[in-house]
Amino acid sequence: MTSTHGTNRDNPLEQLSLEQLRTRTSTKWVAHPDDVLPLWVAEMDVPLAPPVADRLRAAIDSGDTGYPSGRDYPRAVAAFAAQRWGWDGVTPENSAIVPDVMLGIVEALRLISDPGDAVVVCSPVYPPFYAFVTSADRRIVEAPLGDDRRLDLTSLEAAFTTALDSSARPVLLLCNPHNPTGVVHTRAELEAVVALARRYGVRVVSDEIHAPLVLPGAEFVPFLSVTGAEDGFALFSASKGWNLAGLKAALLVAGPGAVDDLARLPEEVSHGPSHFGEMAHVAAFEEGGAWLDALLAGLDANRTLLADLVAEALPETELKLPEATYLAWLDCRSLGLHEDGADQSIGVVSDLSGPAQFFLEKARVALSSGHVFGSGGNGFVRINYATSQANLREAVRRMAAALDR
């Protein structure tokens, strides 16, 4: 479904210099000194997509800075889902606007579980899953991924059994596509998950924030499109696909069997997103398709380049090509870098240990530390490759030089 754009002019990842990027004041660029090359937090090194920028400028020029109406977001996501995924499961009646995906997850958990109930996650997984679930007074039960870094049904069934031992209303919090591995769950995998969840009476909430970022060779399957998933929830946002983390807004979508649950969502939850946030996300979903296609072509080229660079310069490590996202999961376990305190800070995104700490100190490259992603993350680092090819080459060069000790 994507078109190919081969020039740097078209590729958003090649349009900003490192000097331009260093003028930014977002977390990615202020967390470390200027001699550090930041390839960690999920922010892309791209300019704002022109349709989004144009929509925001027009609002500023007209003084359109009032309260959001909320009417356009569901329609924009519905049209995007129909065009890109052939799915017509989003309507204004089965959806609600929430401040962002993680807060939407918390609200969904409050609708379908009770304090103290278990929430199953497939580790290693996005660190805020741990922090937000815990702060919502729910308990994490891990179902580790298999050695192939895909969903493991045996592990999942064991986690469901554990969850049911102490929970009346357990929930599976799914990451689809999966962060940090970049795996895109197949329809067959999701059907198996649904069958298992129904057998054990487990409700499912699916985080689908990376859905627009499925790369050539894989196909995104919306969780709610799977037969049997009717009592589930899914969350969508333009945040990752168009680099809009600073313009918060997301959509919580209920399956047909969960619409009555959604009706109990507190009205004040919809007060979180700003008018500019909703406006930016609507513009992205409605008019940002060509820009997204150019981005996907650039990311496809970057993941291949990164794999080649790692194979040549870091042969003791292992990198499997991600199927989605702009995040690569690098296995550094053979390097023998000790994971100090690896079990004490799961979910703390800024915490560093082991190889990530080594590469920051010795190579001046900032990566995400694997241990914060939960069980199975020790000895790994997550690399954000949504940057220029020059920056990727420099990062791997520095990492290889640091290991030449």
C-alpha positions as CSV (number, residue, x, y, z in Angstrom):
1,M,0.0,0.0,0.0
2,T,3.0,2.2,0.2
3,S,4.6,4.1,-2.6
4,T,8.4,4.5,-3.0
5,H,10.1,7.8,-2.6
6,G,13.8,7.6,-3.3
7,T,15.2,11.1,-2.9
8,N,16.4,12.9,0.2
9,R,14.0,15.7,-0.7
10,D,11.1,13.3,-0.3
11,N,12.5,11.4,2.7
12,P,11.5,13.1,5.9
13,L,14.4,11.4,7.7
14,E,17.0,13.2,5.5
15,Q,15.6,16.7,5.7
16,L,17.1,18.0,9.0
17,S,20.7,18.4,9.9
18,L,22.1,17.4,13.3
19,E,22.7,21.1,14.0
20,Q,19.0,21.9,13.3
21,L,17.9,19.0,15.5
22,R,20.0,20.2,18.4
23,T,17.9,23.3,18.6
24,R,14.9,21.3,19.7
25,T,13.8,21.4,23.3
26,S,12.0,18.0,23.5
27,T,13.2,15.2,25.8
28,K,15.2,13.4,23.2
29,W,17.5,16.5,22.7
30,V,17.9,17.9,26.2
31,A,18.3,14.7,28.3
32,H,22.0,14.4,27.3
33,P,25.0,16.7,26.6
34,D,25.5,17.9,23.0
35,D,28.3,15.3,22.4
36,V,25.8,12.5,22.8
37,L,24.0,11.1,19.7
38,P,20.5,10.4,20.9
39,L,18.9,7.2,19.5
40,W,16.7,6.3,22.4
41,V,13.3,7.7,23.2
42,A,10.6,7.3,20.5
43,E,10.9,10.7,18.8
44,M,11.7,10.9,15.1
45,D,14.2,13.2,13.5
46,V,11.8,14.6,11.0
47,P,10.1,18.0,10.2
48,L,6.4,18.3,10.9
49,A,4.3,16.8,8.1
50,P,3.1,19.7,5.9
51,P,-0.6,18.9,6.2
52,V,-0.3,19.0,10.0
53,A,1.7,22.2,10.0
54,D,-0.7,23.9,7.6
55,R,-3.7,22.9,9.7
56,L,-2.1,24.3,12.9
57,R,-0.9,27.5,11.2
58,A,-4.4,28.1,9.9
59,A,-5.9,27.7,13.4
60,I,-3.4,30.1,14.9
61,D,-4.0,32.7,12.1
62,S,-7.8,32.5,12.7
63,G,-7.5,32.4,16.5
64,D,-9.1,28.9,16.6
65,T,-7.8,28.1,20.1
66,G,-11.0,27.2,21.9
67,Y,-12.3,24.0,23.3
68,P,-12.2,20.8,21.1
69,S,-15.4,19.5,19.7
70,G,-14.2,15.9,19.4
71,R,-16.3,15.1,16.4
72,D,-13.6,14.8,13.7
73,Y,-11.2,12.4,15.3
74,P,-13.2,9.2,15.1
75,R,-14.2,9.9,11.5
76,A,-10.5,10.5,10.5
77,V,-9.3,7.3,12.1
78,A,-12.2,5.4,10.6
79,A,-11.3,6.6,7.1
80,F,-7.6,5.8,7.6
81,A,-8.4,2.3,8.9
82,A,-10.7,1.5,6.0
83,Q,-8.2,2.7,3.4
84,R,-5.0,1.2,4.9
85,W,-6.3,-1.9,6.7
86,G,-9.6,-2.6,5.0
87,W,-11.4,-2.4,8.4
88,D,-14.6,-0.5,9.2
89,G,-14.7,-1.0,13.0
90,V,-14.4,2.6,14.1
91,T,-17.5,4.8,14.6
92,P,-18.3,7.8,16.8
93,E,-20.6,5.5,18.8
94,N,-18.0,2.9,19.7
95,S,-15.1,5.3,20.4
96,A,-14.0,8.0,22.8
97,I,-11.2,10.6,22.6
98,V,-8.7,10.2,25.4
99,P,-5.6,12.3,26.3
100,D,-3.1,9.8,25.0
101,V,-2.7,6.0,24.6
102,M,-1.4,5.2,28.0
103,L,-4.0,7.2,29.8
104,G,-6.6,5.6,27.6
105,I,-5.3,2.2,28.6
106,V,-5.6,3.1,32.3
107,E,-9.2,4.2,31.8
108,A,-10.0,1.0,29.9
109,L,-8.5,-1.0,32.8
110,R,-10.7,0.8,35.2
111,L,-13.8,-0.1,33.1
112,I,-13.1,-3.8,32.9
113,S,-11.1,-4.7,36.0
114,D,-10.9,-3.9,39.7
115,P,-8.1,-2.7,41.9
116,G,-5.7,-5.5,42.6
117,D,-6.6,-7.5,39.5
118,A,-3.9,-8.9,37.3
119,V,-2.8,-7.4,34.0
120,V,-0.9,-9.7,31.7
121,V,1.9,-8.2,29.5
122,C,4.1,-10.0,27.0
123,S,7.6,-9.1,28.0
124,P,9.9,-7.6,27.1
125,V,7.4,-4.8,26.4
126,Y,7.0,-1.0,26.4
127,P,8.2,0.2,29.9
128,P,5.2,2.5,30.7
129,F,3.0,-0.6,30.7
130,Y,4.6,-1.5,34.0
131,A,4.5,2.0,35.5
132,F,1.0,2.9,34.5
133,V,-0.6,-0.4,35.4
134,T,1.0,-0.3,38.8
135,S,0.0,3.2,39.4
136,A,-3.6,2.2,38.5
137,D,-3.5,-0.3,41.4
138,R,-3.3,-3.4,39.2
139,R,-0.7,-6.1,39.3
140,I,1.6,-7.1,36.4
141,V,1.8,-10.8,35.4
142,E,4.4,-11.4,32.7
143,A,4.0,-13.8,29.8
144,P,7.5,-13.7,28.2
145,L,7.8,-13.8,24.4
146,G,9.3,-16.9,22.8
147,D,12.9,-17.2,21.7
148,D,11.8,-16.0,18.3
149,R,10.5,-12.9,20.0
150,R,6.9,-13.6,19.0
151,L,3.9,-14.3,21.2
152,D,4.3,-17.6,23.1
153,L,0.9,-19.3,23.7
154,T,2.3,-21.6,26.4
155,S,3.7,-18.7,28.3
156,L,0.5,-16.8,27.8
157,E,-1.7,-19.7,29.1
158,A,0.6,-20.0,32.2
159,A,0.2,-16.3,32.8
160,F,-3.6,-16.4,32.5
161,T,-3.7,-19.3,35.0
162,T,-1.6,-17.3,37.4
163,A,-3.7,-14.2,36.9
164,L,-7.0,-16.1,37.6
165,D,-5.6,-17.5,40.8
166,S,-6.0,-14.0,42.4
167,S,-8.1,-12.0,40.0
168,A,-11.8,-11.9,39.3
169,R,-11.4,-9.8,36.2
170,P,-7.9,-10.3,34.6
171,V,-6.9,-8.4,31.5
172,L,-4.3,-8.9,28.7
173,L,-2.6,-5.7,27.7
174,L,-1.4,-6.4,24.2
175,C,1.2,-4.4,22.2
176,N,0.2,-4.6,18.5
177,P,2.7,-4.1,16.7
178,H,5.1,-5.0,19.5
179,N,7.5,-2.6,21.1
180,P,10.5,-3.1,21.4
181,T,10.9,-6.1,19.1
182,G,9.1,-4.6,16.1
183,V,7.1,-7.8,15.5
184,V,3.7,-7.5,13.8
185,H,1.3,-10.1,15.1
186,T,-0.3,-12.2,12.3
187,R,-4.0,-12.8,12.1
188,A,-3.4,-16.5,13.1
189,E,-1.5,-15.4,16.2
190,L,-4.2,-13.0,17.2
191,E,-6.9,-15.6,16.6
192,A,-5.0,-18.0,18.9
193,V,-4.7,-15.2,21.6
194,V,-8.4,-14.5,21.3
195,A,-9.4,-18.1,21.7
196,L,-7.1,-18.5,24.7
197,A,-8.4,-15.3,26.3
198,R,-12.0,-16.4,25.9
199,R,-11.3,-19.8,27.3
200,Y,-9.9,-18.2,30.5
201,G,-12.3,-15.2,30.7
202,V,-9.6,-12.6,30.1
203,R,-10.5,-9.3,28.5
204,V,-8.0,-7.7,26.1
205,V,-6.8,-4.1,25.6
206,S,-4.6,-3.6,22.6
207,D,-2.2,-0.7,22.2
208,E,-2.0,-0.1,18.4
209,I,-0.2,3.2,18.4
210,H,2.5,1.9,16.0
211,A,-0.1,0.5,13.5
212,P,0.6,3.2,10.9
213,L,4.3,2.2,11.0
214,V,4.1,-1.3,9.6
215,L,6.9,-1.7,7.0
216,P,7.0,-3.6,3.7
217,G,6.8,-7.3,4.1
218,A,4.2,-7.3,7.0
219,E,0.5,-6.6,7.3
220,F,-1.2,-5.0,10.3
221,V,-4.2,-6.7,11.6
222,P,-6.4,-4.6,13.9
223,F,-7.1,-6.7,17.1
224,L,-10.8,-5.8,17.0
225,S,-11.1,-7.2,13.5
226,V,-10.4,-10.7,14.7
227,T,-13.4,-12.9,15.2
228,G,-14.0,-13.4,19.0
229,A,-12.4,-10.1,20.0
230,E,-15.7,-8.3,20.3
231,D,-15.4,-7.6,24.0
232,G,-12.0,-6.0,23.6
233,F,-10.6,-2.5,23.4
234,A,-8.0,-0.9,21.1
235,L,-6.3,2.4,21.1
236,F,-5.1,4.4,18.1
237,S,-3.1,7.6,17.7
238,A,-1.1,9.6,15.1
239,S,1.5,10.2,17.8
240,K,4.1,7.7,16.5
241,G,3.4,7.7,12.8
242,W,3.6,11.5,12.5
243,N,5.8,12.4,15.4
244,L,3.1,14.2,17.4
245,A,3.9,13.2,21.0
246,G,3.8,16.8,22.0
247,L,0.3,17.2,20.6
248,K,-1.6,14.7,22.7
249,A,-4.7,12.9,21.6
250,A,-5.8,9.3,21.1
251,L,-8.9,7.3,20.4
252,L,-10.2,4.5,22.6
253,V,-12.3,2.1,20.5
254,A,-14.6,-0.6,21.9
255,G,-15.6,-3.8,20.2
256,P,-19.3,-4.5,19.8
257,G,-19.3,-6.4,23.1
258,A,-17.6,-3.6,25.0
259,V,-19.7,-0.6,24.0
260,D,-21.7,-0.8,27.2
261,D,-18.4,-0.7,29.2
262,L,-17.3,2.3,27.1
263,A,-20.5,4.1,28.0
264,R,-19.3,4.2,31.6
265,L,-16.2,6.2,30.8
266,P,-16.2,9.3,32.9
267,E,-17.0,12.4,30.9
268,E,-14.0,14.3,32.3
269,V,-11.6,11.9,30.5
270,S,-12.3,13.7,27.2
271,H,-11.1,17.0,28.7
272,G,-7.5,16.0,28.5
273,P,-6.7,16.4,24.8
274,S,-6.3,20.0,23.5
275,H,-8.0,21.5,20.5
276,F,-4.5,21.7,18.8
277,G,-3.8,18.0,19.6
278,E,-7.0,16.7,18.1
279,M,-6.6,19.0,15.1
280,A,-3.1,17.8,14.4
281,H,-4.1,14.1,14.6
282,V,-7.1,14.6,12.4
283,A,-4.9,16.3,9.8
284,A,-2.4,13.5,10.0
285,F,-4.9,10.7,9.5
286,E,-6.9,12.7,6.8
287,E,-4.1,14.3,4.7
288,G,-0.8,12.8,5.9
289,G,-0.8,9.6,3.8
290,A,1.7,10.7,1.2
291,W,4.1,12.0,3.9
292,L,3.7,8.7,5.8
293,D,4.5,6.7,2.7
294,A,7.7,8.6,2.2
295,L,8.6,8.1,5.8
296,L,7.9,4.3,5.5
297,A,10.2,4.1,2.5
298,G,12.9,5.9,4.5
299,L,12.5,3.6,7.5
300,D,12.6,0.5,5.3
301,A,15.9,1.7,3.9
302,N,17.2,2.6,7.4
303,R,16.4,-0.8,8.9
304,T,18.3,-2.5,6.1
305,L,21.2,-0.2,6.5
306,L,21.3,-0.6,10.3
307,A,21.3,-4.4,10.0
308,D,24.2,-4.2,7.5
309,L,26.1,-1.9,9.7
310,V,25.6,-4.1,12.8
311,A,26.6,-7.2,11.0
312,E,29.8,-5.6,9.8
313,A,30.9,-3.5,12.8
314,L,29.2,-5.3,15.7
315,P,29.4,-9.0,14.8
316,E,29.1,-10.2,18.4
317,T,25.6,-8.7,18.6
318,E,22.4,-9.8,16.9
319,L,19.8,-7.7,15.2
320,K,16.6,-9.1,13.7
321,L,14.9,-6.8,11.2
322,P,11.8,-5.2,12.8
323,E,8.6,-5.6,10.8
324,A,7.1,-2.4,12.2
325,T,8.0,0.7,14.2
326,Y,11.3,2.6,13.9
327,L,12.8,0.7,16.9
328,A,15.4,-2.1,16.6
329,W,16.1,-4.6,19.4
330,L,19.8,-5.3,19.6
331,D,21.0,-8.4,21.4
332,C,24.2,-7.5,23.2
333,R,24.3,-10.4,25.7
334,S,27.5,-11.9,24.2
335,L,29.4,-8.6,25.0
336,G,29.5,-9.5,28.7
337,L,28.4,-6.1,30.0
338,H,27.0,-6.5,33.5
339,E,23.5,-5.4,34.2
340,D,23.8,-3.6,37.5
341,G,20.5,-3.4,39.4
342,A,18.6,-4.7,36.3
343,D,15.6,-5.9,38.3
344,Q,15.0,-2.8,40.4
345,S,13.8,-0.3,37.8
346,I,11.6,-2.1,35.3
347,G,9.4,0.5,33.6
348,V,11.6,3.4,34.4
349,V,12.3,4.6,30.9
350,S,15.3,6.9,31.8
351,D,17.1,4.3,33.9
352,L,20.3,2.9,32.3
353,S,22.2,-0.3,32.9
354,G,24.6,-2.8,31.2
355,P,25.2,-2.2,27.5
356,A,23.1,1.0,27.3
357,Q,25.2,2.6,30.1
358,F,28.4,1.4,28.4
359,F,27.5,2.9,25.0
360,L,26.5,6.1,26.6
361,E,29.6,6.5,28.6
362,K,32.2,5.1,26.2
363,A,30.6,5.8,22.7
364,R,28.4,8.8,23.6
365,V,25.4,7.2,22.0
366,A,22.2,7.2,23.9
367,L,20.1,4.0,23.6
368,S,17.2,2.6,25.6
369,S,18.3,0.0,28.2
370,G,16.8,-3.4,27.7
371,H,16.2,-4.2,31.3
372,V,13.4,-1.6,31.8
373,F,11.3,-3.6,29.3
374,G,10.9,-6.4,31.8
375,S,11.8,-10.1,31.7
376,G,13.8,-11.0,28.6
377,G,15.3,-7.5,28.3
378,N,18.5,-7.8,30.1
379,G,21.5,-7.5,27.8
380,F,19.6,-5.8,25.0
381,V,19.4,-2.2,23.9
382,R,16.7,-0.6,21.8
383,I,17.8,1.6,18.9
384,N,15.7,4.4,17.5
385,Y,16.6,4.3,13.8
386,A,14.2,7.1,12.7
387,T,17.1,9.4,11.9
388,S,19.4,10.2,9.0
389,Q,21.6,7.5,7.5
390,A,24.6,9.6,8.4
391,N,23.6,9.6,12.1
392,L,23.1,5.8,12.0
393,R,26.5,5.3,10.5
394,E,28.1,7.5,13.1
395,A,26.3,5.8,15.9
396,V,27.4,2.4,14.9
397,R,31.0,3.6,14.2
398,R,31.2,5.0,17.8
399,M,29.7,1.8,19.3
400,A,32.3,-0.3,17.4
401,A,35.1,1.9,18.5
402,A,34.1,1.8,22.1
403,L,34.1,-2.0,22.0
404,D,37.6,-2.1,20.5
405,R,39.1,-2.2,23.9
